[in-house]
Amino acid sequence: MACSRNSDMKNTDSSFFEKHYRHPPLTSPSKIRSRFLALVADGEPFRLLFPLGAIIGIVGVMMWPLFIWQIAGQYPGVAHARIMVEGFVGTFVIGFLGTALPRL
């Protein structure tokens, strides 16, 4: 009985996927990139702000190791704060509001 149930579960998994998801799973970075750019072109330009915010966040955090390893000459306290608040948080807030508000 348990074996037949497992085989039934395998058959229903694929039909469940086909019923509830419009797009097939993305398997390669080029497919992910093309799908992302298609969403941006279809009227969701604020989606570009999320990857930009992630890049800005990485730059803001990398200031500290560069200062500790004495690659950066100045103390990055003020620059770090401005990059993180105005760049990182700003892009995510604007991206979220720009994506969510038109749907309300």
The 8 nearest C-alpha neighbors of each residue, nearest first, counted from 0:
[[1, 3, 2, 4, 5, 6, 7, 8],
 [2, 0, 4, 3, 5, 6, 7, 8],
 [3, 1, 5, 4, 0, 6, 7, 8],
 [4, 2, 6, 0, 5, 1, 7, 8],
 [3, 5, 7, 1, 2, 6, 8, 0],
 [6, 4, 8, 2, 7, 3, 1, 9],
 [5, 7, 3, 9, 8, 4, 2, 10],
 [8, 6, 4, 10, 5, 9, 3, 11],
 [9, 7, 5, 11, 6, 10, 12, 4],
 [10, 8, 6, 12, 7, 11, 5, 13],
 [11, 9, 7, 8, 12, 13, 6, 14],
 [10, 12, 14, 8, 13, 9, 15, 7],
 [13, 11, 15, 9, 14, 10, 8, 16],
 [14, 12, 16, 15, 11, 10, 17, 9],
 [13, 15, 17, 11, 16, 12, 18, 10],
 [16, 14, 12, 18, 13, 17, 11, 19],
 [15, 17, 13, 14, 19, 18, 20, 12],
 [16, 18, 14, 15, 19, 20, 13, 21],
 [19, 17, 15, 16, 20, 14, 21, 13],
 [18, 20, 16, 17, 15, 21, 14, 22],
 [21, 19, 22, 16, 17, 18, 23, 15],
 [22, 20, 19, 23, 17, 18, 16, 24],
 [21, 23, 20, 24, 25, 17, 19, 16],
 [24, 22, 25, 21, 20, 17, 16, 26],
 [25, 23, 26, 22, 20, 27, 21, 31],
 [26, 24, 27, 31, 30, 23, 28, 22],
 [25, 27, 24, 30, 28, 31, 29, 23],
 [26, 28, 30, 29, 25, 31, 32, 24],
 [29, 27, 31, 30, 32, 26, 25, 33],
 [28, 30, 32, 31, 27, 33, 34, 26],
 [31, 29, 33, 27, 28, 32, 34, 25],
 [32, 30, 28, 34, 29, 33, 35, 25],
 [31, 33, 29, 35, 30, 34, 28, 36],
 [32, 34, 36, 30, 35, 31, 37, 29],
 [35, 33, 37, 31, 32, 36, 30, 38],
 [36, 34, 32, 38, 37, 33, 31, 39],
 [35, 37, 39, 33, 38, 34, 40, 32],
 [38, 36, 34, 40, 35, 39, 41, 33],
 [39, 37, 41, 35, 36, 40, 43, 34],
 [38, 40, 43, 44, 36, 37, 41, 42],
 [39, 41, 37, 38, 42, 36, 43, 44],
 [42, 40, 38, 39, 37, 43, 44, 36],
 [41, 43, 40, 39, 44, 38, 45, 37],
 [42, 44, 39, 45, 38, 46, 41, 98],
 [45, 43, 39, 46, 42, 47, 40, 38],
 [44, 46, 94, 47, 43, 48, 97, 98],
 [47, 45, 48, 44, 49, 43, 94, 39],
 [48, 46, 45, 49, 44, 50, 51, 39],
 [47, 49, 51, 46, 90, 94, 45, 50],
 [48, 50, 52, 51, 47, 46, 91, 53],
 [51, 49, 53, 52, 48, 47, 54, 46],
 [52, 50, 48, 54, 49, 53, 55, 47],
 [53, 51, 87, 55, 49, 90, 50, 54],
 [52, 54, 50, 56, 51, 55, 57, 49],
 [53, 55, 51, 57, 56, 52, 58, 50],
 [54, 56, 52, 58, 53, 57, 87, 59],
 [57, 55, 59, 53, 87, 54, 58, 52],
 [56, 58, 54, 60, 59, 55, 61, 53],
 [57, 59, 55, 61, 56, 60, 54, 62],
 [60, 58, 56, 79, 57, 61, 62, 82],
 [59, 61, 57, 62, 58, 63, 56, 79],
 [62, 60, 58, 63, 59, 64, 57, 65],
 [61, 63, 65, 60, 59, 64, 66, 75],
 [62, 64, 66, 65, 61, 60, 67, 75],
 [65, 63, 67, 66, 61, 62, 68, 60],
 [64, 66, 70, 62, 68, 63, 71, 67],
 [65, 67, 71, 69, 63, 64, 68, 70],
 [66, 68, 64, 69, 65, 63, 70, 71],
 [67, 69, 65, 66, 70, 64, 71, 63],
 [70, 68, 66, 67, 71, 65, 72, 64],
 [69, 71, 65, 68, 66, 72, 67, 64],
 [72, 70, 66, 65, 69, 73, 62, 74],
 [71, 73, 70, 69, 66, 74, 65, 75],
 [74, 72, 71, 75, 66, 76, 69, 70],
 [73, 75, 76, 66, 72, 71, 77, 63],
 [76, 74, 78, 79, 77, 73, 62, 63],
 [75, 77, 79, 78, 74, 80, 63, 81],
 [78, 76, 80, 79, 75, 81, 74, 82],
 [77, 79, 81, 75, 80, 76, 82, 59],
 [80, 78, 76, 82, 59, 77, 81, 75],
 [79, 81, 77, 83, 78, 82, 84, 76],
 [82, 80, 78, 84, 85, 79, 83, 77],
 [83, 81, 86, 79, 85, 80, 84, 59],
 [82, 84, 87, 80, 86, 81, 85, 59],
 [85, 83, 88, 81, 82, 86, 87, 80],
 [84, 86, 89, 81, 82, 83, 88, 87],
 [87, 85, 82, 89, 83, 84, 88, 90],
 [86, 88, 52, 83, 56, 89, 55, 90],
 [89, 87, 84, 91, 90, 86, 92, 85],
 [90, 88, 85, 86, 92, 91, 87, 93],
 [89, 91, 93, 52, 48, 92, 88, 87],
 [90, 92, 94, 88, 89, 93, 49, 95],
 [93, 91, 95, 89, 94, 90, 96, 88],
 [92, 94, 96, 90, 95, 91, 97, 89],
 [95, 93, 45, 91, 97, 48, 92, 96],
 [96, 94, 92, 98, 93, 97, 99, 91],
 [97, 95, 99, 93, 98, 100, 94, 92],
 [98, 96, 94, 95, 99, 93, 100, 45],
 [97, 99, 95, 96, 100, 45, 94, 101],
 [100, 98, 96, 102, 101, 97, 95, 103],
 [99, 101, 102, 103, 96, 97, 98, 95],
 [102, 100, 103, 99, 98, 97, 96, 43],
 [103, 101, 100, 99, 98, 97, 96, 43],
 [102, 100, 101, 99, 98, 96, 97, 95]]
